[in-house]
Amino acid sequence: MEGLESFEETVYYTDYQGMRIISLDTNVKGKDLDKQVEWLEETLSNNPNKWTVMTFHHPIYANSPGRDNVEIRNKVLPLIEKYSVDLVLQGHDHSYARGYVSNKPSGKNAMSTKSDTVFVVSVSGPKMYDFTTKNWDENGAQVRNSIKDTQLYQLIRVDGNKLSYEARTATGNLFDGFEINKTPSGEKQIKEMKNTQWEKEKKGK
């Protein structure tokens, strides 16, 4: 594990079986965030692994009404896209959304058209907030799947050129899932996971 000096145990990366997992501390802003961004560029540019996952608390695209993490989006998103990070895991908004940057962003604050990074905001605890896609929509991103008032946990598996992701409810039922298949040249295809079990449960309510 390698970390940023003076941010021990909050800003670091670890390499595990072909994946680089990077943690940032978004509870700090300004110059402290700038230090992390400088470190992040070096960490991403010198990454020998096939897969890259990032995790931090405040989401690039917020789920909760009235929230907008502008500084984090402006400073961190360009590096996520420059280095084609595969998966970004976030929290803070106490609801679930999974999506990506739209190929043809129509939002008033849209920054780019790159769409090969998957962004996830999730919640595992009992406290829940209201949900909206407004911040995603206004910033050129598209929500592929979402739910509120539901506790979830994630299972992520990597097998060579394939990354599999599942979001399951606290009782273990599958809610959301996808696969990323990566070619030797680094090109990615995202395949949605069919969820007949969850669809049957919803129809039965």
C-alpha positions as CSV (number, residue, x, y, z in Angstrom):
1,M,0.0,0.0,0.0
2,E,1.4,3.4,-1.0
3,G,-0.1,6.6,0.4
4,L,0.2,10.4,0.3
5,E,2.3,11.9,3.1
6,S,0.2,13.7,5.7
7,F,-2.9,11.8,4.5
8,E,-2.0,8.4,6.0
9,E,-4.8,5.8,5.9
10,T,-7.1,8.1,3.9
11,V,-5.3,8.8,0.6
12,Y,-3.5,5.7,-0.7
13,Y,-3.6,3.0,-3.3
14,T,-3.1,-0.8,-3.2
15,D,-2.4,-3.2,-6.0
16,Y,-4.2,-6.5,-5.8
17,Q,-4.3,-9.2,-8.5
18,G,-4.2,-6.9,-11.5
19,M,-6.3,-4.1,-10.0
20,R,-5.2,-0.8,-8.6
21,I,-7.6,0.4,-5.9
22,I,-7.3,4.2,-5.1
23,S,-8.8,6.0,-2.1
24,L,-9.2,9.8,-1.8
25,D,-10.3,12.0,1.1
26,T,-13.0,14.3,-0.2
27,N,-13.8,15.6,3.3
28,V,-11.1,18.2,2.6
29,K,-11.1,20.9,-0.1
30,G,-8.9,23.6,-1.5
31,K,-5.2,23.1,-1.2
32,D,-5.6,19.8,0.5
33,L,-7.6,18.5,-2.4
34,D,-5.1,19.9,-4.8
35,K,-2.4,17.9,-3.2
36,Q,-4.4,14.8,-3.7
37,V,-5.1,15.6,-7.3
38,E,-1.4,16.0,-8.0
39,W,-0.7,12.6,-6.3
40,L,-3.6,11.1,-8.2
41,E,-2.2,12.0,-11.5
42,E,1.1,10.4,-10.7
43,T,-0.7,7.3,-9.3
44,L,-2.8,6.9,-12.4
45,S,0.0,7.7,-14.9
46,N,2.3,5.0,-13.4
47,N,-0.3,2.3,-13.1
48,P,0.8,-1.1,-14.5
49,N,-2.5,-2.9,-13.7
50,K,-5.3,-3.9,-16.1
51,W,-8.0,-2.6,-13.9
52,T,-8.5,0.7,-11.9
53,V,-11.1,1.3,-9.2
54,M,-11.4,4.6,-7.2
55,T,-13.3,5.2,-4.0
56,F,-14.2,8.4,-2.1
57,H,-17.1,9.7,-0.1
58,H,-18.6,12.7,-2.0
59,P,-19.9,11.7,-5.4
60,I,-19.0,13.3,-8.7
61,Y,-22.7,13.3,-9.6
62,A,-24.9,13.7,-6.5
63,N,-28.2,11.8,-5.8
64,S,-29.6,14.1,-3.1
65,P,-31.6,17.2,-3.9
66,G,-29.7,20.4,-3.6
67,R,-26.2,18.8,-3.5
68,D,-23.5,19.5,-6.0
69,N,-19.8,18.7,-5.4
70,V,-18.5,21.1,-7.9
71,E,-14.9,21.3,-6.8
72,I,-14.5,17.5,-6.6
73,R,-16.0,17.1,-10.1
74,N,-13.9,19.9,-11.6
75,K,-10.6,18.6,-10.2
76,V,-11.0,14.8,-10.1
77,L,-13.2,14.0,-13.1
78,P,-10.7,15.1,-15.7
79,L,-8.2,12.6,-14.4
80,I,-10.8,9.9,-14.1
81,E,-11.5,10.4,-17.8
82,K,-7.9,11.0,-18.9
83,Y,-6.8,7.7,-17.5
84,S,-10.0,5.8,-18.3
85,V,-10.7,4.6,-14.7
86,D,-13.0,1.6,-14.8
87,L,-15.2,2.0,-11.7
88,V,-15.8,4.9,-9.2
89,L,-17.4,3.9,-5.9
90,Q,-19.0,6.7,-3.8
91,G,-21.4,7.3,-1.0
92,H,-22.7,10.3,1.1
93,D,-26.1,10.6,-0.5
94,H,-27.8,7.7,1.2
95,S,-29.5,6.3,-2.0
96,Y,-28.3,4.2,-5.0
97,A,-27.5,5.3,-8.5
98,R,-25.3,3.8,-11.2
99,G,-24.5,5.5,-14.5
100,Y,-21.9,7.0,-16.7
101,V,-21.2,10.1,-18.8
102,S,-23.5,10.3,-21.8
103,N,-22.1,9.9,-25.3
104,K,-24.1,13.0,-26.2
105,P,-24.3,15.1,-23.0
106,S,-27.1,17.6,-23.0
107,G,-26.6,18.9,-19.5
108,K,-25.9,22.6,-19.0
109,N,-22.6,21.9,-17.2
110,A,-21.5,18.9,-19.2
111,M,-17.7,18.5,-19.3
112,S,-17.0,15.8,-21.8
113,T,-18.4,13.0,-23.9
114,K,-16.3,10.1,-22.6
115,S,-18.5,7.2,-21.3
116,D,-16.3,4.2,-20.4
117,T,-16.2,4.9,-16.6
118,V,-19.0,3.5,-14.4
119,F,-20.0,5.7,-11.5
120,V,-21.8,4.2,-8.5
121,V,-23.3,5.9,-5.4
122,S,-24.6,3.5,-2.8
123,V,-25.8,3.2,0.8
124,S,-25.4,0.4,3.2
125,G,-26.8,1.9,6.4
126,P,-30.4,2.4,7.5
127,K,-30.5,6.2,7.1
128,M,-32.1,7.2,3.8
129,Y,-32.4,10.5,1.8
130,D,-34.6,11.6,-1.0
131,F,-33.4,10.8,-4.6
132,T,-33.1,12.8,-7.8
133,T,-31.2,12.5,-11.1
134,K,-31.0,16.3,-11.4
135,N,-27.3,16.7,-10.7
136,W,-26.5,13.8,-13.1
137,D,-28.7,15.3,-15.8
138,E,-27.3,18.8,-15.5
139,N,-23.7,17.6,-15.8
140,G,-24.0,15.4,-18.8
141,A,-24.3,12.1,-17.0
142,Q,-27.0,9.4,-17.4
143,V,-28.4,7.2,-14.6
144,R,-28.7,3.6,-15.7
145,N,-30.3,2.2,-12.6
146,S,-31.4,3.7,-9.2
147,I,-33.4,3.1,-6.1
148,K,-34.0,4.8,-2.8
149,D,-34.9,3.6,0.7
150,T,-32.9,0.4,0.1
151,Q,-29.7,-0.9,1.8
152,L,-27.3,-2.4,-0.6
153,Y,-23.8,-4.0,-0.7
154,Q,-21.6,-4.7,-3.7
155,L,-19.8,-7.7,-5.0
156,I,-16.9,-7.1,-7.5
157,R,-15.1,-9.9,-9.2
158,V,-12.3,-9.8,-11.7
159,D,-11.4,-12.7,-14.0
160,G,-8.7,-11.6,-16.5
161,N,-10.3,-9.4,-19.1
162,K,-13.7,-9.3,-17.3
163,L,-14.9,-7.3,-14.3
164,S,-18.3,-8.3,-12.9
165,Y,-20.3,-6.1,-10.5
166,E,-23.4,-6.9,-8.5
167,A,-25.4,-4.7,-6.1
168,R,-27.5,-6.8,-3.7
169,T,-30.0,-5.9,-1.1
170,A,-29.3,-6.5,2.6
171,T,-31.2,-9.7,2.3
172,G,-29.0,-10.9,-0.6
173,N,-31.3,-10.3,-3.5
174,L,-29.7,-9.1,-6.8
175,F,-30.8,-5.5,-7.7
176,D,-28.3,-4.3,-10.2
177,G,-25.3,-5.7,-12.2
178,F,-23.1,-5.3,-15.2
179,E,-19.9,-6.6,-16.7
180,I,-17.0,-4.7,-18.2
181,N,-15.1,-6.6,-20.9
182,K,-11.7,-5.2,-21.8
183,T,-9.7,-5.9,-25.0
184,P,-5.9,-6.3,-24.8
185,S,-5.7,-2.7,-26.2
186,G,-7.8,-1.4,-23.3
187,E,-11.1,-0.8,-25.2
188,K,-14.1,-1.6,-23.0
189,Q,-17.6,-2.9,-23.5
190,I,-20.2,-2.6,-20.8
191,K,-22.8,-5.3,-20.7
192,E,-25.9,-5.0,-18.6
193,M,-26.8,-7.9,-16.3
194,K,-30.4,-9.2,-16.8
195,N,-32.1,-9.3,-13.5
196,T,-35.2,-11.5,-13.9
197,Q,-35.3,-12.2,-10.1
198,W,-35.7,-8.6,-9.2
199,E,-38.2,-7.9,-12.0
200,K,-40.3,-10.7,-10.8
201,E,-40.2,-9.4,-7.2
202,K,-41.3,-5.9,-8.4
203,K,-44.1,-7.2,-10.5
204,G,-45.3,-9.3,-7.6
205,K,-45.7,-6.3,-5.3
